[in-house]
Amino acid sequence: MDWDVIIVGGGPSGLVCSEKLASLGLDVLVLDERTEPNKDKPCGGMLTERAIREFYLDESIIEREIWGVRVMYREEESFTIEYNERVGGNVHRTKLGKYLAQRAVSAGAEVRSNERAKKLKVRQSHVELVTSETLQTKMVVGADGVNSLIKNFLNPVEGRESLGFCVQYLMSMEPELIDERFGNINEFYYGSDVSPFGYAWIFPKRDCLAVGVGSLLSKVRGNLKIYLEKFVKKHPIASRRLEGAEIVRFDAALVPLGGMYSKIYSNRVVLLGDAAGTVSPITGEGMYYSMVSGKIAADIIGKAFKKDDFSEKYLAVYQKKLKKQMGSELKWGVWLQNYFLRGQSSNVGAEIMSDKGMQKLVGDLLMGRKSYFQILVQAIPYWLKSKIRTKIKD
Ligand SMILES: Cc1cc2nc3c(=O)[nH]c(=O)nc-3n(C[C@H](O)[C@H](O)[C@H](O)COP(=O)(O)OP(=O)(O)OC[C@H]3O[C@@H](n4cnc5c(N)ncnc54)[C@H](O)[C@@H]3O)c2cc1C
């Protein structure tokens, strides 16, 4: 046997999983088709504080600390929530990939770049994975992102209807100008003029900004890049704040927004992160959930090696544990996605946002500071108030 475990994909999910498995003494190989693991993965780069703390991420990877959020919800209407502690950090994905890969290698894993998995065959006693050569392994982990080869092998159709589509510019700006205009605040813009069913964002880093627009793919009519261009050049607030910034790169990418897929394991195979659908359906936060999935999968795979049991029946525990950890969060996220984004242009949507208590809840939601269920329960009084106010106005 060449390897105990081969992990396809060197993103946060795969690298966290590989570090943990290697530290258990297993022979682990991570493959990534990019020239460096996860290099230039399209992403806003916002890590919530829980991700930084729970995964002991080094401060050196943080390009800008985040202490608050600004939300623009109707032309020229906005609010800012500033916290008295750090609530996250914005990172470059290439730097994060390098850092997580170093940790995995220090724990004993091998990380190979420029290596694409093309095919897999699950046999009784092992898996054959075809890359530039044919490798034999006891288990395969599919951490290969939204267009996952391994997920398509298990479950080719599910999730297509709930894919999100994002377009993003990386824009350079003088650090002093970013300090002055954005400081340590991430900005979120809502409204049907900004995105057909989603939002736009400006996440400042040290000397550049991630500026993007996301929507459910099924709601996009025409070219989403036109929304992005309009946002950058014509939005009454954003265009002024972005004045003088230079476009360095353009990316377009998919993201799964329908919650965890119904089956993310099979004999000798498990799926992690985007390949498993573990992205917040309401905020699009994926890095934290993907690392959690990597950690839980590593626990179960470690136990499977102790028992020498790689059957579908045994690996089902992985999905059970993941559901316990984040299942209800992702389900409520889908509910919020429907309510919040659909209601964003309605009077009730705007009315509810004008309430100070509700604004704080939205800040907590965007920065992952409370569970979605907690937010929903605490939002009920504001929702009722706004309904009554709208009725009176009507
Ligand atoms: C525009 C955009 C903005 C986003 N902004 C944020 C944000 O601000 N904060 C946040 O938390 N989340 C954000 N997300 C979501 C986040 O990027 C993902 O959820 C996260 O990267 C998932 O991690 P992963 O390890 O599962 O997969 P990925 O990071 O996608 O990594 C998969 C890796 O697998 C490799 N790969 C794929 N196929 C193969 C193959 N056949 N062989 C070998 N290698 C392969 C790829 O090269 C890639 O490096 C955003 C997503 C998008 C699209």
The ligand as an SDF file (V2000), in Angstrom:
LIG
                    3D

 53 58  0  0  0  0  0  0  0  0999 V2000
  -15.7660   34.6000   -4.0360 C   0  0  0  0  0  0  0  0  0  0  0  0
  -15.8160   33.8370   -2.7510 C   0  0  0  0  0  0  0  0  0  0  0  0
  -15.6680   34.5140   -1.5470 C   0  0  0  0  0  0  0  0  0  0  0  0
  -15.6560   33.7980   -0.3240 C   0  0  0  0  0  0  0  0  0  0  0  0
  -15.4160   34.4950    0.8240 N   0  0  0  0  0  0  0  0  0  0  0  0
  -15.3020   33.8270    2.0000 C   0  0  0  0  0  0  0  0  0  0  0  0
  -14.9230   34.5200    3.1780 C   0  0  0  0  0  0  0  0  0  0  0  0
  -14.6910   35.7270    3.1800 O   0  0  0  0  0  0  0  0  0  0  0  0
  -14.8160   33.8070    4.3360 N   0  0  0  0  0  0  0  0  0  0  0  0
  -15.0410   32.4390    4.3640 C   0  0  0  0  0  0  0  0  0  0  0  0
  -14.9200   31.8320    5.4430 O   0  0  0  0  0  0  0  0  0  0  0  0
  -15.3890   31.7690    3.2500 N   0  0  0  0  0  0  0  0  0  0  0  0
  -15.5110   32.4130    2.0690 C   0  0  0  0  0  0  0  0  0  0  0  0
  -15.8000   31.7200    0.9130 N   0  0  0  0  0  0  0  0  0  0  0  0
  -15.9700   30.2530    0.9940 C   0  0  0  0  0  0  0  0  0  0  0  0
  -14.6010   29.5630    1.1660 C   0  0  0  0  0  0  0  0  0  0  0  0
  -13.6970   30.0410    0.2200 O   0  0  0  0  0  0  0  0  0  0  0  0
  -14.7430   28.0470    1.0120 C   0  0  0  0  0  0  0  0  0  0  0  0
  -15.8410   27.5940    1.7510 O   0  0  0  0  0  0  0  0  0  0  0  0
  -13.4730   27.3200    1.5080 C   0  0  0  0  0  0  0  0  0  0  0  0
  -12.3720   27.6660    0.7350 O   0  0  0  0  0  0  0  0  0  0  0  0
  -13.6780   25.7980    1.4440 C   0  0  0  0  0  0  0  0  0  0  0  0
  -12.4860   25.1510    1.7710 O   0  0  0  0  0  0  0  0  0  0  0  0
  -12.1890   23.6800    1.2010 P   0  0  0  0  0  0  0  0  0  0  0  0
  -10.9140   23.2580    1.8190 O   0  0  0  0  0  0  0  0  0  0  0  0
  -13.3770   22.8320    1.3910 O   0  0  0  0  0  0  0  0  0  0  0  0
  -12.0420   23.8500   -0.3800 O   0  0  0  0  0  0  0  0  0  0  0  0
  -11.1360   24.8040   -1.2630 P   0  0  0  0  0  0  0  0  0  0  0  0
  -10.5840   25.9310   -0.4680 O   0  0  0  0  0  0  0  0  0  0  0  0
  -11.9290   25.1260   -2.4680 O   0  0  0  0  0  0  0  0  0  0  0  0
   -9.9030   23.8880   -1.6670 O   0  0  0  0  0  0  0  0  0  0  0  0
  -10.0280   22.8560   -2.5820 C   0  0  0  0  0  0  0  0  0  0  0  0
   -8.6500   22.5880   -3.1760 C   0  0  0  0  0  0  0  0  0  0  0  0
   -8.7530   21.3840   -3.9500 O   0  0  0  0  0  0  0  0  0  0  0  0
   -7.9430   21.5080   -5.0970 C   0  0  0  0  0  0  0  0  0  0  0  0
   -8.4960   20.5910   -6.1150 N   0  0  0  0  0  0  0  0  0  0  0  0
   -9.7170   20.6150   -6.6870 C   0  0  0  0  0  0  0  0  0  0  0  0
   -9.8820   19.5660   -7.5230 N   0  0  0  0  0  0  0  0  0  0  0  0
   -8.7200   18.8460   -7.4630 C   0  0  0  0  0  0  0  0  0  0  0  0
   -8.2760   17.6490   -8.0910 C   0  0  0  0  0  0  0  0  0  0  0  0
   -9.0530   16.9540   -8.9350 N   0  0  0  0  0  0  0  0  0  0  0  0
   -7.0160   17.2060   -7.8130 N   0  0  0  0  0  0  0  0  0  0  0  0
   -6.2050   17.8980   -6.9460 C   0  0  0  0  0  0  0  0  0  0  0  0
   -6.5870   19.0380   -6.3290 N   0  0  0  0  0  0  0  0  0  0  0  0
   -7.8450   19.4970   -6.5650 C   0  0  0  0  0  0  0  0  0  0  0  0
   -8.0520   22.9840   -5.4920 C   0  0  0  0  0  0  0  0  0  0  0  0
   -6.9310   23.3980   -6.2260 O   0  0  0  0  0  0  0  0  0  0  0  0
   -8.1710   23.6730   -4.1170 C   0  0  0  0  0  0  0  0  0  0  0  0
   -6.9360   24.1860   -3.6710 O   0  0  0  0  0  0  0  0  0  0  0  0
  -15.8580   32.3950   -0.3180 C   0  0  0  0  0  0  0  0  0  0  0  0
  -16.0440   31.7090   -1.5220 C   0  0  0  0  0  0  0  0  0  0  0  0
  -16.0140   32.4120   -2.7230 C   0  0  0  0  0  0  0  0  0  0  0  0
  -16.1780   31.6590   -4.0160 C   0  0  0  0  0  0  0  0  0  0  0  0
  1  2  1  0
  2  3  1  0
  2 52  2  0
  3  4  2  0
  4  5  1  0
  4 50  1  0
  5  6  2  0
  6  7  1  0
  6 13  1  0
  7  8  2  0
  7  9  1  0
  9 10  1  0
 10 11  2  0
 10 12  1  0
 12 13  2  0
 13 14  1  0
 14 15  1  0
 14 50  1  0
 15 16  1  0
 16 17  1  0
 16 18  1  0
 18 19  1  0
 18 20  1  0
 20 21  1  0
 20 22  1  0
 22 23  1  0
 23 24  1  0
 24 25  2  0
 24 26  1  0
 24 27  1  0
 27 28  1  0
 28 29  2  0
 28 30  1  0
 28 31  1  0
 31 32  1  0
 32 33  1  0
 33 34  1  0
 33 48  1  0
 34 35  1  0
 35 36  1  0
 35 46  1  0
 36 37  1  0
 36 45  1  0
 37 38  2  0
 38 39  1  0
 39 40  1  0
 39 45  2  0
 40 41  1  0
 40 42  2  0
 42 43  1  0
 43 44  2  0
 44 45  1  0
 46 47  1  0
 46 48  1  0
 48 49  1  0
 50 51  2  0
 51 52  1  0
 52 53  1  0
M  END
$$$$
